[in-house]
Amino acid sequence: MPPDQNQLFQPTEKLVSWGRVVRAPHRLAKPGHPDELAPLIESLTPEEPGLAIGLRRSYGDSNLNPNGAVIDMTGLDAMIAFDRDSGLMRAEAGVSLSQCLQVLVPSGWFLPTTPGSRFVTLGGAVANDVHGKNHHSAGTFGASVTRLGLRRSDSEPQTLERGDPLFHATIGGLGLTGVIEWVEFQAVRIPSAYLDAEDISFANVNDYFELMKERGASFEHTMAWIDCLAGGDQLGRGVLSLANWSEKGGLKPHREDPRLAVPFNAPGFALNTASVKAFNTAYNALKKTREGASHPHYEPFLYPLDSIANWNRMYGSKGFFQYQSVIPPDAAQDVTVDMLQAIAASGQGSFLAVIKTFGSAEPVGLLSFPMEGVTLALDFPNKGETTQNLMRRLDDIVTAAGGRLYPAKDGRISAETFKAGYPQWEGFNQFVDPVLSSGFWRRVTQ
Ligand SMILES: Cc1cc2nc3c(=O)[nH]c(=O)nc-3n(C[C@H](O)[C@H](O)[C@H](O)COP(=O)(O)OP(=O)(O)OC[C@H]3O[C@@H](n4cnc5c(N)ncnc54)[C@H](O)[C@@H]3O)c2cc1C
């Protein structure tokens, strides 16, 4: 007899992900030791599947299993091994990137790549094959993973290595190929915890493409912030940040505590079109005054939003959507202009809009999001059908250009849009553990 799921998982009234749009009751278990995983997995069935989750920094429903069971992995947070000479680190899947940095940085090592939040677990980093500002030079997080420990319902615990098909299905596999118990990855050397950075304003999005052609390849970290509400000659104006690790400054890690907090849901009017426009204009002006060289610590440079705890509450109780696309290189410039025109015309401001050029590294994961091209990441406050209509319009532009959307950010795309962007999904499907599922997966494979 399999263990009783109702006894092992406790009901929680509602679980939300980072965008706060998708909320649903779940049954939750939080193991504190790897031995507790076996009975939890044994209690899951294809009719009542479960999902392992991390720090819930994914925005939509790829980390939710509405009305079903979730295994919160953040209690499995032991650092297993770190070799200061080789930079090889092995840790349980619930260890956060922030915790890894506290160990790595003082010894002159860093994460091979990092998303824009350090409050992400190793399991989450692998399952979404996350990327950072250095994708063009380092590829994705999965490129640095040497081995991982996986538990499935149909086999004994396994150690997977590069070359094993299940390894490549698990990298970027959205938590569906098994529960990742531990991760081993290769860190990279840094001469200091600081960067030599440069900020350059550009008048419109076409200038971004020119600047990247001229300057991009000389820098390890590149990304640009753009103003989505400016139209006409200023369409996609913004600021490009470029940086390389600095030789100077020492190896001090970041402070753990966020300095500011949003304590409750800001009222809905806090982020209306006028305030987004004012913010974008002010931010553009501020960045212009700082234009030029700087020497930031990695924390404000790589993790600007982590200094404000719960910044996602700024969008009010209705939450917000994050929309992240990637467009192949040949079409990237024209299609980015089309997307920005559609957004500017809709008048629906994106508070945070980021553009980044991905490099040509072969994806490590079967279902990895990054591919060579240009990625645009946009936040849209949830205004119901108006916002859905804008995003559907953008979906059509992305799909027609041969692009795709990032499941980690999504809570709404149709099965048709997903399958067009990831034609390999059927090959991936054979690796899915039948007792694992998510709201996202049920929606896009129906
Ligand atoms: C401010 C901010 C900036 C961000 N910037 C970037 C960025 O630059 N680049 C980028 O790629 N992403 C970015 N993200 C998204 C984030 O990196 C990913 O969503 C990441 O996967 C979240 O990890 P998590 O620990 O919160 O996992 P969750 O969000 O809880 O889960 C993510 C996925 O991992 C699976 N999972 C988690 N743990 C396990 C496990 N132990 N075993 C099996 N599956 C597991 C879940 O099932 C789910 O499919 C950003 C997010 C935020 C909030």
The ligand as an ORCA input file, in Angstrom:
! r2SCAN-3c Opt
* xyz 0 1
  C      13.675     39.355     -9.498
  C      13.788     38.126    -10.341
  C      14.718     38.116    -11.365
  C      14.844     36.984    -12.169
  N      15.758     37.003    -13.161
  C      15.938     35.919    -13.938
  C      16.938     35.879    -14.929
  O      17.663     36.864    -15.132
  N      17.097     34.742    -15.636
  C      16.340     33.619    -15.398
  O      16.565     32.604    -16.059
  N      15.368     33.628    -14.472
  C      15.153     34.749    -13.742
  N      14.187     34.740    -12.760
  C      13.353     33.534    -12.592
  C      13.978     32.532    -11.611
  O      15.380     32.493    -11.750
  C      13.458     31.147    -11.911
  O      12.050     31.176    -11.924
  C      13.950     30.086    -10.935
  O      13.720     28.816    -11.468
  C      13.262     30.187     -9.570
  O      13.808     29.236     -8.685
  P      13.041     28.853     -7.339
  O      13.988     28.230     -6.392
  O      12.285     30.036     -6.842
  O      12.056     27.729     -7.851
  P      10.477     27.731     -8.053
  O      10.058     28.977     -8.713
  O       9.810     27.374     -6.785
  O      10.354     26.513     -9.078
  C      10.841     26.671    -10.379
  C      10.823     25.336    -11.120
  O      11.784     24.494    -10.530
  C      11.206     23.268    -10.139
  N      11.938     22.822     -8.956
  C      12.314     23.573     -7.887
  N      13.027     22.802     -7.036
  C      13.081     21.553     -7.575
  C      13.679     20.335     -7.175
  N      14.411     20.223     -6.061
  N      13.507     19.241     -7.957
  C      12.812     19.326     -9.129
  N      12.255     20.476     -9.553
  C      12.382     21.569     -8.782
  C       9.739     23.577     -9.920
  O       8.933     22.437    -10.085
  C       9.490     24.607    -11.005
  O       9.233     23.969    -12.243
  C      14.020     35.846    -11.936
  C      13.084     35.862    -10.897
  C      12.962     36.990    -10.110
  C      11.948     37.012     -9.004
*
